[in-house]
Amino acid sequence: MPPPPALEIRGLVKTYGEATVVDHLDLDVAPGAVTALLGPNGAGKTTTIECCEGLRSPDGGSVRILGLDPVRDARELRPRVGVMLQDGGLPGSARAHDVLAHVSKMYARPRDVAGLAERLGIDTFARTQVRRLSGGQRQRLALACAVVGRPDLVILDEPSAGMDPQSRRAVWDLVRELRADGATLLLTTHLMDEAADLADHVVVMDHGKVIAAGTPDELTSVEGDSVVSIEARGPLDPTSLRGYLHRLAPGDWAVHHVEGHRYTVTGAVNPRSLAAIGTWAAEHGVLLTSISLGRRTLEDVFLDLTGRSLR
Ligand SMILES: Nc1ncnc2c1ncn2[C@@H]1O[C@H](COP(=O)(O)OP(=O)(O)OP(=O)(O)O)[C@@H](O)[C@H]1O
């Protein structure tokens, strides 16, 4: 029998006035794994996480964390759950290192503060007051505070948002290490490569509901189909290309604009249809500067699932 989930959400509902921002959400976070929660702005990710932490009271449904109730059993859960919120929630007038040292003293078996401060580069701003830290520095300090107590469950809301590439790598290494040590991680992110790289399991939510879930591999592989990435010297008409491919081989063809003059074509790609893309381009005076065959990326899948309009 599989072990019980570290975090179990059933039928969670959260409304603000007329708006239902979390809409009968079911979500399991497997123990000892990294789960990435993805979704467009306003999808309800932070609200879901805040309900899990007991910071928001749900209007319906239930949340169990490590088998316990986040509000009733808050005291028992505190040392076992590490949380990094988007706004940090750190005291503005305290110095960075003092905050971390203070938080570490709340735990029975904290990590080595000096080691953690060094690997997340907190040393370089140890004596600076929290309110004077840059966004990325504050994020790193909040992350250190979330993990210093060796929690069983670590919840990170956009851990690498606003971080420079060096800091992001340090965060990724830390996440991998926590997982290797047996911790369970739930993180939200807008970085698709971060999710693809780190997560064992990806959950995509939109309009307060889960709309897809699986391993990154499951989500990006389309049985028997591939994706062709093309780049042209100028713009091209996706509808015309799609129609051409459909007339050649009726099926589920899609042509998406990625950005600039880059497009992806998905469908039953084979030598004939690949050649047909070239023929269509020649007939329409479109110069293709690159054409390559590959898998869909998590970003392709995300955009297909959640649409391309801004929220
Ligand atoms: N206190 C509040 N009162 C009213 N509406 C709220 C409140 N908090 C959040 N919302 C709304 O709930 C919706 C979901 O917000 P939430 O922060 O959970 O989204 P998110 O998926 O985390 O988005 P992002 O990726 O931008 O962080 C949004 O439309 C937001 O405006």
The ligand as an SDF file (V2000), in Angstrom:
LIG
                    3D

 31 33  0  0  0  0  0  0  0  0999 V2000
   -7.6800   38.8280    0.7790 N   0  0  0  0  0  0  0  0  0  0  0  0
   -8.2020   38.7610   -0.4410 C   0  0  0  0  0  0  0  0  0  0  0  0
   -9.3470   39.3820   -0.7540 N   0  0  0  0  0  0  0  0  0  0  0  0
   -9.8820   39.3180   -1.9820 C   0  0  0  0  0  0  0  0  0  0  0  0
   -9.3380   38.6140   -2.9980 N   0  0  0  0  0  0  0  0  0  0  0  0
   -8.1990   37.9730   -2.7500 C   0  0  0  0  0  0  0  0  0  0  0  0
   -7.5630   38.0020   -1.4710 C   0  0  0  0  0  0  0  0  0  0  0  0
   -6.4440   37.2540   -1.5270 N   0  0  0  0  0  0  0  0  0  0  0  0
   -6.3690   36.7740   -2.7990 C   0  0  0  0  0  0  0  0  0  0  0  0
   -7.4190   37.2050   -3.5200 N   0  0  0  0  0  0  0  0  0  0  0  0
   -7.6950   36.8680   -4.9460 C   0  0  0  0  0  0  0  0  0  0  0  0
   -7.7040   35.4700   -5.0330 O   0  0  0  0  0  0  0  0  0  0  0  0
   -7.2080   35.0570   -6.3070 C   0  0  0  0  0  0  0  0  0  0  0  0
   -6.1430   34.0020   -6.0970 C   0  0  0  0  0  0  0  0  0  0  0  0
   -4.9870   34.6180   -5.5370 O   0  0  0  0  0  0  0  0  0  0  0  0
   -3.6880   33.7850   -5.1880 P   0  0  0  0  0  0  0  0  0  0  0  0
   -2.7290   34.7400   -4.5360 O   0  0  0  0  0  0  0  0  0  0  0  0
   -4.0440   32.5720   -4.4240 O   0  0  0  0  0  0  0  0  0  0  0  0
   -3.1820   33.3690   -6.6470 O   0  0  0  0  0  0  0  0  0  0  0  0
   -1.8070   32.7260   -7.0730 P   0  0  0  0  0  0  0  0  0  0  0  0
   -2.1300   31.5370   -7.9070 O   0  0  0  0  0  0  0  0  0  0  0  0
   -0.9220   32.5070   -5.8960 O   0  0  0  0  0  0  0  0  0  0  0  0
   -1.2340   33.8830   -8.0150 O   0  0  0  0  0  0  0  0  0  0  0  0
    0.2950   34.3940   -8.2750 P   0  0  0  0  0  0  0  0  0  0  0  0
    0.8870   33.4350   -9.2340 O   0  0  0  0  0  0  0  0  0  0  0  0
    0.0550   35.7380   -8.9130 O   0  0  0  0  0  0  0  0  0  0  0  0
    0.9970   34.4690   -6.9660 O   0  0  0  0  0  0  0  0  0  0  0  0
   -6.7180   36.3140   -7.0040 C   0  0  0  0  0  0  0  0  0  0  0  0
   -7.6790   36.7020   -7.9450 O   0  0  0  0  0  0  0  0  0  0  0  0
   -6.5990   37.3320   -5.8930 C   0  0  0  0  0  0  0  0  0  0  0  0
   -6.8470   38.6250   -6.3790 O   0  0  0  0  0  0  0  0  0  0  0  0
  1  2  1  0
  2  3  1  0
  2  7  2  0
  3  4  2  0
  4  5  1  0
  5  6  2  0
  6  7  1  0
  6 10  1  0
  7  8  1  0
  8  9  2  0
  9 10  1  0
 10 11  1  0
 11 12  1  0
 11 30  1  0
 12 13  1  0
 13 14  1  0
 13 28  1  0
 14 15  1  0
 15 16  1  0
 16 17  2  0
 16 18  1  0
 16 19  1  0
 19 20  1  0
 20 21  2  0
 20 22  1  0
 20 23  1  0
 23 24  1  0
 24 25  2  0
 24 26  1  0
 24 27  1  0
 28 29  1  0
 28 30  1  0
 30 31  1  0
M  END
$$$$
